[in-house]
Amino acid sequence: MAAHRSFAEYVKKKFDNNFWAAAESYLEANLDSLGIE
């Protein structure tokens, strides 16, 4: 059962990291047009 939890954690972290990487990339490219300092 522990292996299933480990795999679930891996998938969760993998997709979470991809989300934040995409968000960071978007913000870096569009920071001026968003009006955020």
Phi, psi and omega in degrees: 000325180299326179297323178294318178295319180297318178295318179297319178295320178300312181297316180301312181292322181298312181289324178296315179297321178295321178299311182292326176295318178293319179297316180298316179298316179297314181296319179298322182282334188237016185301317181297318183284344180274344180070030179253135178256000000 
